[in-house]
């Protein structure tokens, strides 16, 4: 087992069992973090032993794994149903109920979809479902967790990736997501907006498309052109050589300057959280690079709110390698397969080693590999 991953497992175990007593972050209701560890501590050799270090050094690229955590827009009623048979998943949802003040599991399983789609609900729902999916993956294929070398999350998924990597405790991460979601919901209601997902190709003209969408709205006398501009882009997608466009089920223009009012509330929470350097490499949405230290995380999580998610750059950073070098196994942990679709477009060879951890229906034998 990798030394750093063994340590990351122990860090996450401590995070969800609430053993860090010195943190002074704004706390959820009492007993909100009194749950068992989600990752079993390493039972092999001592994490600091030379044998463990040598084993990590001998690991082949094809034996390594990468975890991808989805973001808002992947939520669907029923998510979590395929996870409840696995150890400690219900305890995780019980902890979330105490942090959030409502029954997240009930909302995730039964909806209604309109309520689940609200930013204040779907961000915590995707965050918890993704980490619960990690527990399922660990139960079915423990070596995947032990051999993880990198993680990345799309938007709110980045918080789940950081919790997985031991950079923050589960309860702290969920509380930060709660505050972030509430602030983003408020900002989106203040300025009507939306988001359009665009899958491009080499000849796509993104910059020209955006400029012409803005100009079109000006000629129509539209003062706040965000939503109308999105409709223009969708209608004229072939003109700009877009492969596919899709309106996302989100309530606002996230990762733009429209989210500026949400920065300060999240900043206050992140200042109080005991953020640590990830023990597994986590790549930032802002530039695709690895986080280097705790202050780096706190700074870029704020910048992420008002900056485009550079997911394609992140994929290139994770999967770039010499010709002939094997690709790691990739697992999308959480609802939906959108990140797998993007990976296929960015790097077909890497995608060939991609799997999705199902969160909807528990239709597989829990003792069989994914």
N, C-alpha and C positions, 0 to 999 in steps of 0.2 A: 504493500500500500504506500502511496505517496506520503511523505512526511507532512507536507503542508496541507494535504487534504485530510489526513488524520486529525490534524490540529483544527482545521476548519469544521470538521464534524463535531469535535468537542466544543468548539466555540458556539456552534448553532445549538448544541445540546444545552449549554449554559444559558443561551439567549432565551429559549422558550421555557426553561424551568425557572427563570427569574432569579438567578443567583448573584447577579451583579447588584449589590446593594448600594453602591456609591452614586449611581446615576441620579441626577436631579432634574430630569426632563419632566414636562407636564404629564403627569401620570393618569392612566385610565382608572376606572373604579377599582377598589381593593380586590385582590385575588384574580385579577384579569390575566396574570401571566403564570398562574400556578398550574402548569401542565408538564407532562413528562417530555423528555428529549425526543426530538423527531428523528435524529440520526443516531444510530448506535455508535458508541465510542469504539475506536479501533481496538480489536481484541488480538491483533497480531503482536509483533515485537514492539518494544518501546519506541515511541515516535522519534526519539533522538538517537536511536542506535545507528551504528554504521551499516548494519545489515539492511535497515529500512532505507537509508540513503542510497545504498548501492542498488537496491531493487528499483527505486525510483529512476535512477540513472539508466537502468537497462530497459526501461519500458519502451516498446516500439510505438511509433506514431499511430498505427492502426489499432493499438490497444487503448489509446486515450479517448476521452469523450469530451463533448462540449454540450452545455445545456443552454437552451434558448427559452426565454420567458415572454409570453405574449402580452399585449397591452390592451387598453380600452378599445372596444369595438369587437372583441372576440367573445364577449359574454353571450350566453344563451341559457334560457330556462332549462333546468335539468343538469347543469354542470355541477359536478361533485357527486352525482349518484354513483358513478363508477369507481369512487374512491373510498366509500364508507366502510367497506369490508376490510380495509387495511389498517394495521396498528396505528393508533394515536390520531387518526384523522378526525374523529368526532371530538377528541380533546382539543384539537386545533381550532375547530369551529366553536367550541364552547368558550375558548379563550377570546376568539374574535367577537363573540356576542358580548362579552364583558367590556372589551375595549370600545366597541362601537355603540353599545346601548340598544341593539336590536338583534333579532335572530337572522344572521346572514345566511345560515344553512337553509332555513325555510324559504327565504327569498330566492336563493339560488336554485333550489329544487322546484319550487312551485310558482315563482313569479309573483305578479304578472310581468311580462316582458317589458312593458312600459316603465314599471318601477325599477326593474333591474337595469334598464338602459340609462337611467339618470346617473350623471357623473358621480354624485355622492355615494351611490350604491355600487356601480359597476367597477370602480377602481378597487375598492376593498375586496369585492367578490372575486375579481380576476387574480388579485394578489394572493389571497388565501387559497383559492383553487389551485394555483400554480405550485405553491409550496406543499399543498396536500398531494399533488401529483408527484412531487419529488419523493414523498414518503412511499407512494406506490412503486415508483421506479426502484427505490432502494430495497423494497421488499422482494421484488421480482428479480432484479439484477443488481445486487449490491456492488459488484465490481465497477459498474458504470459510475456510481457516486465516488468510489474510492479512487478511480482513475481520471476524474474530471480535471482538465487543465485550464478550462476557460468557461466563462458564462457571460451572457449579455441579455438584456431585456429591453423590449420596445416600450418606451414611455414609462408608464407606471410599472411595467415589468422589470425595469432597472432596479426598483426597490426590492423586488423579490429576489433578483440575482444577487444583490448586495447582502441580503439577509442570509441567503444560501451560503454565500462565501464568508460568513462570519464577520462582516463589516459593521453590522448593527443587530441588535436583538430583534426577535420577531415582534414583540409587543411595541417596541419603539418604532420599528419600521411600519407596522400597521397604523400606529397613531399618526405618524408623519403622512402616510397615504390618506388617512381620514381628513386631516387638516388640509392637505393639498387638494383633495377632491372637493371639499366644501368651498375652498377659495376659488377653484376653477369653475365650479358651478355658478357661483356668484358673479364671477367675471364674465362668463358666457351669457348670463341673463342680462347683464348691463349693456352688452353689445351683441345683437343677434348675428350669429355666424355659424359656420359649419366646417367640415373637412371633406376633401375629395382625395381618395387614394388613386394614384396614377401609376400604372405599370408601363414603363417606357421601353425604348429600344435605342440602338445606336443613333438613328437619325431623328429621334424625338427633339422637339424644339421647346424646351420647358420655359426658358427665359422669355422668348418671343411670345409664347402663349400667355404668360402672365401679364406682360405689358399690353398685349392687345385686348385681354379681358378687362383690364383697368380702363383702357381707352374706350372700349365699347360701353362700359358703365357710365363714363363721363358724358359721352354723347347722348345717353338716355336721361341725363340729369339726375342720376342716382348718387346721393351723397354718401351713403354707407353701402358700398358695392360688394361686400364680401360674398353673401349668399348668391346674388345675381351673377357675380363673376364665376362662381363655381358651376352654375348652370350653363354659362357660356362655354366654359372649358369642356364640360361633359358633352354638350351638343356639337362642338367643333373638334372633338378628339381626333378624328381621322386627318383633319387638316394639319395637326401638329404631330402626326405619326405616333400617337399614343397607342399602345397595344391594348390596354384595358383601363377603364375608369369605373370607380365605384364610390358612391356617397357612403361615408362611414356613419354608423349609428351612434354618434356622439353629439353633445349639446352645444359645442362651441368650436371656435377656431383655435385649437390648442397648438402650442409650440409656435406661436406668433406673438407679436407685440400686444395683441388683445389680452393676453394673459398676464400683463405686467402687474395688475392689482393683486394677483395671487402670489407674487414673489415674497413679499414681506411676511405674511403669515407662515409660509413654509420656512423662511429664514429663521424665524424665532424658534421654531421647533427643532430645526437642525442644529442650532447653536447649543441647545440643551441636551441633545442626544450624544451618547458616548460612541462616536463613530471611530472605527479602527480600520487599518489597512486591510484590504481583503486578503484572505489566505489562499484564495483561488483567483486567478486573473479575471477581473470584470472590466468590460469595455464600455466606455461612455457613449451615450447617444450624441453628445455635442460634437465630438471629433473622431469617434471610432477607436481612440487609443485606450490603453489600459489605465486604470486609476493607479496613481503612484503613492498617495498617502491620504490621510483622513481629511485634511483641509481641502485637498483636491476634490474629494467626493462632495463635500458640503458646498463648494463653489459651483461645481458643474451641475449638480442637481437643481440649483436655482436657475442657472443659465439655460438648462434644458427646457424649462417652462416656456421660454420666449424664443427658442431657437429651433430650427428644423431638426428632425431626427435623421441623422446621417447613417441610416441602417445599411445601405449598400457599402459605404466605406467601412463600417464595422465588420461586415461579412468578409470583405477583402483582407482586413487586418487579421482576423482570426484564422482564415484558411489559406493565406499566402504561404507557399512552400516551394521547395525546389522540385523540378520536374522529376517524376518517378517516386516521390515521397508519398506514402500512404496518407489518406485523410482520416481524421478521427471519426468516431461514431458521434452523430448529432442527435439530440433528443429535444423535441419541443414539449415542454412541460406546462400544460395548461389548456384552456379551451381553444378550439380552432386549429387550423393548419396553415394559417396565412404566412407565418414565418418560414415554413417549409416551402411554400410556393415561391416566396421571394428568393430563398436560397437556391432553388432550382434555376431561377432566372439568372442569378448572379454567378453560380458556380455549379454546373451540372455534376461534376465529379464529386464534389463534397456532398451534394444532395443524394447521391447514390447510397450513402451511409446514413441517411436521415430516417428517423422514426418519430412517431407521435405517441405520447402517453395519453390514452383516452381518459376523459373525465366524465363522460356522459353515462354510458351504460356499463355495468359490470358483467359483461357477457363472456369474458375469457376465464380460463382456469387460473386461479390466483397462484398456482404453483408452477405454471408454465412461463417461459420467457415471453417478453413482449413481441 
